[in-house]
Amino acid sequence: MPIAGSEIVKMLPGRKPCKDCGFPTCFAFAMKLASGGASVDKCPYLSKEVKAKLVDLLAPPIKLVTIGSRENAVKIGNEEVVYRHEKTFVHKPGIALLISDKDDNAKIEEKIKKIKELQFPWVGVTLKADLLALYFESGRKDKFLALVKKVYGSTDLGMVLISKDMDALFAARDICADRRPLLYPITKENIDKAIPKIKANLTPVGLRGEGVEELIPLTTRLKEAGIEGLVLDPGSKNLMEAIRDQTFIRRAALKQGFKPLGYPTIAFPCFMAKGGLKEIMVASTFVTKWAGVIVLSDFDQYSLLPLLVQRLNIYTDPRFPMAVQQKYYEVGEPDEHSPVLVTSNWALTYFLVSSAVEATKIPAYICVKDAEGLGVLTAWAAGKFSGDSVGAFIKKCGIGDRVKHRKLIIPGKVARIKGELEEALNREWEVIVGPRETTGIAAFLPGVAKELKGLS
């Protein structure tokens, strides 16, 4: 559980205000530490023991674990609430596709191709699966290592390496260690043999127990060995057990501050419900019930997309509307005579406008003004889509360098900012009031485009 600043200040050296930490007093520094606004390293007078204790107390109740590397890194954990409505969920679960070394080459190629190609543009983001889970099932170490090498050379995705054979597991790790693969399973039977090999080249570790209670000595042992990038599998055998175990782990970590269970989890719908709709339904339960990695035996566009949309909805911060980046966007291949429209950055508004423009087959520029994710009319009412602010954005975004004309189309619902906007643009632009609804763009835009072409 988070420690209060009033408790932290008791652990500080208590010197006369030296300000060496950058804050006027120790109390101010303690309050910043408690809120995450400063690090313990800022105080040069903390002993190693106190520093280590503070780092442990200030650590998130669920450890942040990274699987994969660079742009394909999957971050899980670091969560703060049991239920999304309390604040928000932070790191969405990684969706992994299982490939067994018993699969033939055609099947392996198909799955690699599938995870590369099944990507869905959706409200300003691209939805896709994140990881490949490679399963040592054949009993032949050489075959498993060949699979790892093939996947390593074919994709940049992170990997979950699944092998009860420790020699095969760590040999596979050494092939792809730079990708930070998750090694699974480490159990009470193999932990003694595994610890020195894990420490030789640290990557995330997946622990498996026959029940939640069996995980506690494993996490404690690994933490004492300096290994903290852990992911937990309580060994749930069916969906009811899984909901019970995931709930117990989450509440123990967040409500009781029980650090031995303060790690993200991994779930295997692929082993609970072999294929089909039932497996996807089990996976959807794990999306809402806190799994950090969800491993599927297979998927297609019809099963994967609903799961990804559900994940997006659950892991979108409810405190903030979905928004797109402030800048100008190109629809089609616009040139210097193409129309220029302006709208707010609420994702739904942008995609309605861009879809309507695209449907006309007229290349155009859409200038998206940051309005904190509000729709045009709401943003105007809140003072975030005024003539002055839109004018400043148009001057700054660079659209003036892309077109020869000086005609700007604004949404009909904010027609009242026309004069103010022209003043803000020093009367260099003519502001045209567009349709009130996106459904009117189809009839409106061709006429404007024809007029602009006529000017050339």
N, C-alpha and C positions, 0 to 999 in steps of 0.2 A: 504494500500500500504506500502511496506517496508520503514522503516525510515533510513536515511543515518547516517553514523558514525559522520559526521560533525554536525548533529543536536543533536545526543545523547550527544556529549561532552559538549554542552551548558547546559545540564541538570545535569551534574556531579558536585560534590562539588568543584572542582577546587583547591584542596589542592596542596601544593608542592609535587612533586613526592614521594609518600610514598611507592609505590610498594606493598602495602598490598593486592592488588587484584591479584598479580602475574605478572603484566605487568609493563614496565618501566615508562609509562606515562598514564595520563587519556585518551589521544587521542588514544593510542594503545589499551587500554581497550575498548573504544567506538567503534573502528573499529571491534574488535573481537565480541562485542555484536551485531553489525549490521549484521555480517556475520554468526551469530549463533554459533560462536566458544567459547562463554563464557556465563555465566548466570549473572543476575543482583545481585545475592547473593554474588558474589565475592567482591563487594565493600562494606566495613563495614560502610561507612559514608553516605550512601543514606538514606534519610528520608522515612518513610512508604509511604507518598503520591507520592514522585518521583518514588519510586520502583514500586508501583502499576501502575503508568502511563507508566513507561517503559515496564513493563510486558505486558500491554495492547497494546502498540505500536509495540512491537516485536512479538506479537502473530501471528501465520500464518493467512492469510486472510480468509481461510476456516478452521474452528475448527476441530481438530482431535477428533473423537468419537470412542470409543471401545464398541462393542457389543459382549457378550460372554466372556469366561475366558480361561486362560491358552493356551494350544496349539490350541484351537478352537476359540480363540478371532478373531473377524473380525474388522479390523481397517479401517475406512473410513474418508474421508476429508483430511485436511492438504495439499491440492493441491495448485499449484502456477501458473499454466498457463491455458488459455482458450483452446488452441489447442496443441495437443501432440507434433507437430513438433517444437514448441517454446522451449521446454525443454524435459519434460516427464510427464506423469501422474504417480502418486505415489501409491495410495491405490486402488486396484481394487474393484469394487462393490461386495457386498455380494449377492449371489443368494439364495433366500428363497423359501421353498416349503410350500404352504398353507394347513393347516389341519383345517377343521371346526369341531366344537363340534356336528354338525348335522350328520357328517359322522358316519357310523356304525363301529364296532370294526374291521371288516375285512379290511375296507378301510383305517382306521387309521394304522393298522399293516402294510398294504401294503406300505403306504407312508413312514413310519419309516424305513422299510426294504429297500425301494428304495433309500432313501437318504444316507443310510449306504453303500449300495453295488455299486451304480453307481459312481465308481471312475475309472479314466482313466490315466494310466501312459503315459506321453507325454514329450519327450525331457527333461528328468531329473527331471520333477515335476509330481505331481499327481493332476489331474484336478477333481474337485468335487464341488457340491453345499455346501453351508456354514451354512444355518440357517433354522429353522422351524418357520413358522408364524402360531400361534394358534389363531383361530378366534371364538369369542363368538357370535354365530349366533342362538343358540337354544332358547335363552331367559331363560334358566335354569342355574343359577349360579353354582349349584352343579355339573352339567354335564361339564361345562367349567373347573372348578377346577379339576375335575377328569381327564380331558384330559391333563391339565398342569402337574399333578402329573405323569401320565403315560409317557409322553414324557420326563419329567425330570428324571424319573427312567430308561428310555430305552436308552437314548443317552447322550453324553457330549456336544452336539451342543448348540450354542447360540440360543436365541428365540426372536421373535417379538410377543408381546402379544397385540391382537387387540380386544378392547371391548369399547363400548360406555357407558357401565355400570361401573361407577367409583369404586363402591364397589367390583365388580367382578375383575376389572383390578388390583386393589392394593392387593386384596387377592391373586390373581395369582402371582403378583410380589413377595409377601412374601414367596411363595413356592420355587421360583427359584432365589431369589435375588443374591445369590452367583455367578450365571451365567451371571449377568449383562444384563438382558433382556431389550429390547426396548419397552417402554410403549406407546401405540398408541390407539386412538388419543386424544391429549390435544387440546382443542379448546377454543374460546373466551367464550363459554357457560359454560365450566367446569373448567376453569383455577383457579378461586378463591378457589374452593373446592379441586383442585388437588395439589396446591403448598405445603401446609403443609404435605400432604401425600408423595409427591415426596421427600421432604427434610428429611423425617423420615428415608428413606433408599435409598440414591441416586443411581439411575441407569439411563441409557440414556432415553430420552423422545422424542417421535415423535409428532410434531405439525401439525395440519391440519387447513388450512384456505380456505375460498371460494375466492381464488385468492391470488396472491403474496402479495398485499398490506395488507391483513388481517393477514399475518404472522408477520409483523414488530412489532406491539405492543405486540404480544405474546412473541417474542424472547427478546424484551426489558424488559418486565415485569419479565421474568424468570431470565435473567441475573442480574437484580437488586436484585432478591431473592437469588442469588448465585448459580443458576442452569444453567450450560453451556453445558452439554452434550446433545445437541439438534440435531434433524434430521427433515428436513422440507418437508411437502407435501403441495404444492399450490392448491391441489384439482382439478387438470386438469381432464377434463371429456373425452377427446379424444386425439389422438396422436398429432394432430396439436397444440392443446392448450398446451400439455405437452412439445413439442419442444420449443414453445414460452416461457413458464414459466421457464423451466430449463435453457434456454439461458439467460433470464433476471437475474435470481438468480446468475448464474456463473459470468456474466460480472459485475454485481453490486458489488459482493464480490471482484473480482480480479482486475478489471479495475478502479472502483471508490473507492475501499476500504470501501464499505458500510458495516459496521460490523453487523448491525441487520440481514443481509442476509448471513453472513459469516459462514454458516453451511452446512454440506452435506445434501443430499435429499433422499427421499424414493419414489419409484414408484410402481404402482400396475397394471401391464399388466393383472393380473388375473381378475380385475374388468373392464378393458377397452375392452378386447377381450377374451371371455370365451373359453379357450382351443384351441388346435390345432395349425396349422401352423401360423395363424394370431397372436395368443398370443406370440409365439416365435419371430416373426418378430417385434412386438412392443417391446418386451424385448431387442432385438438386437439393436434397436434404442436407448434405454436407456443406453446400454453399452457405446455407442459412445457419447451420450448426457448427460453424467455426473451424472447419478443417483448413489447414494451411496449404496442403497439396492434395489433389484428388486425382487418382490414377484410374483411367478408363481402358478397357480392353480394346475398344474400337469406337469410332463415331463416323457420322457423315454430316453433310450440311444441315439435314433436317433435325438431327439430334443435338449437334454441337451448338448451332446458333441460339436456340432457346436457352440453353444452359449458360452461354456467354452473356446473353441479354439479362438473364436473372442475376448473374454475378455483377454485371454493371450496375443494375438497379440497387442491389443490396449494398454495394461498396461505393456508391455515389454519396457524398456528404449531404445529408438532408438539410443542412443549414445554408447551403449555397446552391443557387440554380446552376444548371449545366450551361456553360458558356463557351464560346469560341474565341480565339485570339484576336485582339484588335489589330487590324491591318487591312489592306485591300486584297480581295481574292479575284482570281480570273475564272470566268465561266466560258468554256470553249477556248478559242484562241483570239482574244480581243486585240485590236490594233489602236492606232492613234485616233480613229474616228468612232470608236465604240462607245456606247452609252455608259454612264457612271451613275450607279445607284448607291444610296447610303442607308444603313439600317443599324439596329442595335445588335449586341453580341449575345443575346439569348439564343441558345443553340437551335431551339425550335423555330424561332423567327428566321435565323440565317438559312436554315435548310429549306424552309418553305419558300423563301425568296429565291434562293439559288436554284431550287427545283423548278420553280415557275419560269425563271429566266432561261434555264437549260431547255425547257420544253418548247420555247419559242424558236430555238436554234439560232438565236442572235448572240454572238459573242459579246460579253459585257464585263465591266468591272463592278464588283460589289464592295463598297467601303464599309467595314464593320467597326462601329464605334463602341468602345468599352462602356457599358452602362451597368456594370456589376451583375450581368446576367439577367437583366430585366427586359421585358418586351418594350416596344417603342413608346406606346402611350403611357405605360406605367413609369418608364424611365423619364419621360418628359415631365410627368406629374411630380416625380421625385427630384427634379432638377439635374438629372444626369444625361439628358439629351436635349440640351438647349442650343439655340443658335450659336452662342459664343463657344460652347464646348465642341460642337460639331465642326464649326469653322476652324478652330485651333487644330483639330484632328486632321481635317482635309489638307491644311497647310503643311502639316508635319509628315503625313503618311507617304508622300511622294507621288500621289496619283497625278498631280499637275505635270509631272515630267513624262507621263505615259500617254497623255492625250493632247491633241492640238486645240480642241474646242474647250469651252469653259461653261459647260452645262451640267448641272448636278440635279439628280432626281431624288426627292425626299418622299417618305411615306405620306399618303394623304391624311392619315390620322393626326399628323403634327404639322399640318399646313400653316398653322399660326406662327411657326418659327421662320417662315420664308424671309420676311423682311430683316429680321435680326441676323439670320445666317448670311444674307447678302452683305449686310453691314460688316459682319465679322470677317468676310472674305474680301473686304475693301471694294465691293462692287465689281470685282474682277470675274466673278462667276454669276451666271444666271441660274437661279434656283427654280426648278420645275416641280410642281406638286404632282406626285404620282397617284396611283389608285389607293383607296383606303384598305383594300384587301388584296392578298396575293393573287386571288382568282382574277383580278382585273389586269394583271400584268400581260397576259396573252394578247389582249386587245390593245393595250396601251403602248407596249414597247416597240412594236414594228414601226409605228408612226414616228416615234422619236428617232429610231435608228435610221430611217429613211431621210429624215431632216438633217441628221448629222452627216450622212454620206453626201447629201446635197451641198453642204457647206464646203466640202473638199473640192 
